[in-house]
Amino acid sequence: MRAGADFIVMPCVTAHFFIEDLQKNITISIISIIDVIENYIKLHFSGINAAGILATDAFIKASIIQNRLSMISVRSIVPDRNGQITVER
């Protein structure tokens, strides 16, 4: 079934768990917030060493953004357990 979209925008970081499987099963492009973040950092923050990450527990545990940032030599800083509880509230 085709709904008529020319591309998909995926701003939800947690939904990126499914992006590879989704892209395999559709013929239109997906604009990934992870790609946008990486490109923004390269354009506006070249030379930074570390970035703070605020996200759901599941997303942090999956290390999706941490892995991508490490590919461009940016270390990820995530909240400690108490900080993460605050983020999740």
C-alpha positions in Angstrom: 0.0 0.0 0.0 1.3 3.5 -0.9 0.0 6.4 1.1 1.5 9.0 -1.3 4.5 10.3 0.7 7.6 11.1 -1.2 9.8 10.5 1.9 9.5 9.8 5.6 10.8 12.0 8.4 11.8 10.1 11.5 12.3 12.7 14.3 11.7 10.1 17.1 15.0 8.8 18.3 13.6 5.7 19.9 11.9 4.7 16.6 15.4 4.4 15.1 15.4 0.9 16.5 13.3 0.0 13.5 14.8 2.2 10.8 16.9 -0.5 9.0 14.1 -3.0 8.8 11.7 -0.3 7.7 14.0 1.0 5.0 14.5 -2.5 3.6 10.7 -2.8 3.1 9.9 0.5 1.5 11.1 2.3 -1.6 11.1 5.9 -0.4 13.8 7.6 1.6 13.8 8.1 5.4 15.2 11.3 6.8 16.8 10.2 10.1 17.2 12.6 13.0 20.4 10.7 13.7 21.8 11.7 10.3 20.6 15.3 10.9 22.3 15.4 14.3 25.6 14.1 12.9 25.5 16.6 10.0 24.6 19.5 12.3 27.5 18.7 14.5 29.9 18.5 11.6 28.7 21.8 10.2 28.3 23.9 13.4 30.5 22.2 16.0 33.5 20.8 14.3 36.3 20.0 16.8 34.0 19.4 19.8 35.1 16.6 22.1 31.9 15.5 23.8 28.1 15.8 23.7 25.5 15.3 26.4 22.8 12.8 25.5 19.2 13.1 27.0 17.0 10.3 25.8 14.9 7.4 27.0 16.5 4.5 28.8 15.9 2.2 25.9 17.6 4.5 23.4 20.6 5.1 25.6 21.0 1.4 26.2 20.9 0.7 22.5 23.8 3.1 22.0 22.5 4.3 18.6 23.6 7.9 19.0 26.7 7.1 21.0 27.9 4.8 18.3 27.3 7.4 15.6 29.0 10.1 17.5 32.0 8.0 18.2 32.4 7.6 14.4 33.0 11.3 14.2 35.3 11.3 17.4 32.7 12.8 19.7 32.4 11.2 23.2 28.9 10.8 24.6 28.0 11.8 28.1 24.8 10.2 29.5 23.2 10.9 32.9 24.0 8.7 35.8 21.2 6.5 37.1 19.6 9.3 39.3 19.9 11.7 36.4 18.3 9.2 34.0 15.4 8.8 36.4 14.8 12.5 36.3 15.0 12.5 32.4 12.4 9.7 32.3 9.9 11.6 34.5 
